[in-house]
């Protein structure tokens, strides 16, 4: 994951379930307490196209840790657009180089996009 190169970037290689079009969305990541904590602000990047596209800033409003065996069907479906077995397969493929993956902590992160103020003033404003 490119996330390790810049801890303030939240990179997506796939726009699962078109979630990056939403104001609030989830992401499932291998948990890293230095990167995944409530209140953290990140730049959201959609790298499913070349070049990657900046999708705005976001804030982690909820970070919940779990083991793969604890992932619930609803959370899986909303995050990826796939059912639970398919989502688990995607995660196992994404993290295939990690040993003992079933014992690792994952983070279910809810990201809320931060409204960016347009500081340009209208020509009619004083």
N, C-alpha and C positions, 0 to 999 in steps of 0.2 A: 504494500500500500504506500502511496506517495505521502500519506499523512505523516509519516516519520520524517520526511524532509522539511516540512514546515508545520509545526504544531498548531499554527493558527489557521490552517487550511483544512476544510472538510471536503475531501475529494470523492467523487463518485465516478466509477468507470461505467456504470449503467444507471440510467434514471428509472430505477425500479418503480413500477406502478405509477409512473409519471409524478412521483411525489415532489419533485423539485419545482413543480408548478404551484404547489400549495403553500399557504402561509405557515402552516404547522405540519410537520412530518416527522417520521421516525427514521432511525438508522440503527442497524445492529453492527457492532464492532467488537473485536476481541478487546476485553476491558484493559485499559491502562489508566490507573487513577491519576497520573500526571496530566493526561490529556482529556479524560472524560469526567467532568464534574459540573454540577449545576452552577449556572451563572457564567460559564465560559462563553466568550464570543469568538466566532470563527467566520472566515470567508468561505462561502459555499461555491464549489467549482464542479461543473458538469463536464467531465472529460470523456463523455460518450461520443463526442464529436471532436474532430480535429480542425482548428485548434480548440482547446477547452473553452468553455463559456462561463464567465463569472455570473453567478445567480443571486448575488447579494450577500448581506451579512446575516448571521443567525446567532441565536443564544440558546444554550442548552438549558431548557427549563425543567427537565426531568432526566435523571440518569438512574437506571435500575439494573442491578447486576443479576445474572442468572447463569445456570448451566444449560447446555443445549437440551438436555432431557426435560427442562422446566419451561421451555418456550411453548407458549399457548397458540392454538390455531388462529385465533383472531389477530394476535400480534403479528404472526408470520404473514397472514394474508394481507393485512394493511401495509406492512413494510415492503413486501416484494411483489404482491399480486399473485402469489402462488400459495398452494395449500401447505400445510405443515411439513409433510415428508419432502416435498420439492424444495421448500425453503431450507430445511436441514441439509439437503443434498448440495444446494448452492453454497451454504456456509462451509460445509466440509470441503468442497472443491476450492473455495477461496482461500482457505487456511490449511491446505493439504500438507504444507511443509511443517506445521506445528505438531509436535509430539504430544500425545495424551490430550488431544483436543477436547474430548468429552469431559475431562476434569477441569478444564480452564473456565475462568469467569468471562462471560460476555457482558456487554453493556447494551441495554435497550435505551436509546437516547431519543428524547423528544426535542426537536429543534423548532424554535419559533423565529421566523424571519424578522429582522429589525427593519422597521420603516426608515428608509433613508430620506432625510430632509433635502428637498431641492432648495438650495440657498439663493437661486437666481430670483431676483425680484422682477415683478411685472413692470413694464415701462410706464404703467399708470400709477404705480406706487411711489410715494415720496421717500 
